[in-house]
Amino acid sequence: MAVQRLVRAGRSLRLRRTLALAGVAGIATAALAVPTPASAHGVAMVPGSRTFLCYKDLVANGSTQMPQNPACAAAVQSAGTTPLYNWFAVLDSNAGGRGQGYVADGKLCSAGDRSPYNFSPYNAARTDWPVTHLTSGSNINLEYSNWAHHPGKFEVYITNNGWSPSKTLAWGDLTHLQTVTNPPQAGGAGSDGGHYYWDLQLPQRSGQHMLFIQWIRSDSQENFFSCSDVVFDGGNGEVTGLTPGAMSADEVRALGAGQENTKADPVKGAHGDHGAQGAHTQAVETLDAGDSNLAAASDDSSAVLPAALAGVGAVIFAGGALVYNQRRNGSGRQQA
């Protein structure tokens, strides 16, 4: 009888160890299956966003690691160069299409300060950011980085007449211009030059303004935010504020061309190319320029996590088996 009890005790100990390992493995599986915050993927390149143009200024002055533009230099002095080497990562992993009421006024250009990097200095109310010169009422080709491309839609806004760059950007300053879904792209993802592109009819404006874009992914809750300083003065896309004179969009692209951005986080390796976007059909809804209604929340849907469910199942199984084993051992002891 004593021998039988020892045998049962040994078996019970081995079973408990096995079940404990199964439970730990289940928890680990469930935890690993939960998506982690991303570190990607895009801002406007034409007209250039604050982070993109300041990044171009940085690589043009690589020997000093300090942009020449005063606003860009102040941002680097405040937050360092790491945000600029990840200029495409002005994102919030949990925005889920939310804008006004979720991203605070004064923080639109830093994704509500929820990015993995410190983009808060790029909210600064200054009149000396690099600026793109445009013509009121003209049609432009807008380019938006596809550092790691995803399906989704782009909500395009412009500041209202009377707005001044001497104040930080607020939702009440914006008029919604356009919604673009899954536009075509050119160039490779994971490069400084790859981008989505589409046409934008500019409204009637004069003086300095801000073009604001929110990219809402349809395959996750992640959103991206972009602020481009523009001035309506009869220009044709020239950029000033990077050098003593004006530069064309092609000249801006050429800054640092051929230099691999080795200081950027390995976003493409982590997230990869999330598959083709089909025929790259472009659905554009152009709203009346006077419509100040902001775009509605995204219809994002959450992905199913079968691996997480399997992990939870393993934990439940291990717990149930452990209870059964304890009851079986208790019954055995009573019979003994």
Secondary structure, 3 states (H helix, E strand, C coil): CHHHHHHHHHHHHHHHHHHHHHHHHHHHHHHHHCCCCCCCCCCEEECECHHHHHHHHHHHCCCCCCCCCHHHHHHHHHHCCHHHHCCCCCEECCCCCCCECCECCCCHHHHHHCCCCCCHHHHCCCCCCCEEEECCCCEEEEEEECCCCCCEEEEEEEECCCCCCCCCCCHHHEEEEEEEECCCEECCCCCCCCEEEEEEECCCCCEEEEEEEEEEECCCCCEEEEEEEEEECCCCCCEECCCCCCECHHHHHHCCCCCCCCCCCCHHHHHCCCCCCCCCCCEEEECCCCCCCCCCCCCCCCCCCHHHHHHHHHHHHHHHHHHHHHHHHHHHHHHC
